[in-house]
Amino acid sequence: MKLKKKFKFSDGNQVWRIKITASDKLLVETRDTEKMKAYFHSYGLIDGKKFFSDYLMPEPFWLGIEAIEDDIIFFHRYAKPDMPGHRGIFAFDINTQEILWENDLYSYLFIKNNSLYVFQERFEGRIFSILDLRTGKVIEELGNNFDKINELKDEAESSVDYSNYLFPERYYSTNNTLIDTIISNKTKDVKINGSIDFVVNDNLLVFNFHQVGKGKELINKLYVFDLEKAKEIFGDILNKSANAYAPDSFFVYKNLIILLKEKKEILILEIKE
């Protein structure tokens, strides 16, 4: 087993969010907090094809992603720049780079069965509706039945498929002597801040930890081992001088390891037999 460097991305700004669509498109949100601009970038994970980069929405900063479905990104704005409450919805097509529709009356709830569930705040309370994903048109009015909405929301959340993902878990010990020995050998003489996080994908072990440096800085180190050969096949420093322990520095998607380096660079490694 070996790793191949497949893709590297950085625009010099802080990586704010990494998303992967159902059609294997990589979506990256970066932010320049001084200029108050949020940039969006999209590439094909399989072929590296660029769909767009450095894309600015009409609202350049005070916006966020609610969800992605069928290569449509559903954004929200904020009620006020200094307030966390979400306001409105607008739908952006990754493939055409067009805003399909927008509506300031509704706020996002969830997606179920390829339909968008939303609500309006009224004087008498919340009123729920179902919208068409691509047009934003009302499919059905649901009134104010909170119990039914909560039931549908639970169903929607439980139906989300994460089978292609492996996210790091906190390491304590395992029933696998080889894994325990590898991690122990790499960390036994190291002062660590925070936890050791790891993923096992078939015969591949990926783990990282924050080593306390001589100047008390934290050095985020990552290692990849081929368990069949008990051999290290990759090592890297994800952050040379972190101020604090930062989890979620990597995850596995299908046959790819996706790394976040220095909070500004994405490195994708392909797992090859």
Buried (B, 14 or more C-beta within 10 A) or exposed (E): BEBEEBBEBBBEBEBBEBBBBEEBBBBBBBBBEEEEBBBBBBBBBEEEEEBBBEBEBEBEBBBBBBBBBBBBBBBBBBBEEEEEEBBBBBBBBBEEEEBBBBBEEBBBBBBBEEBBBBBEEEEEEBBBBBBBBBEBEEBEEBEEEEEEBEEBBEEBEEEEEEEEEBEBEEBEEEEEEEBBEBBEEBBEEEEBBBBBBBBBBEEBBBBBBBBBBEEEBBBBBBBBBBBEEEEBBBEBBBBEEBEEBBEEBBBBBBBBBBBBBBBBBBBBBBBEE
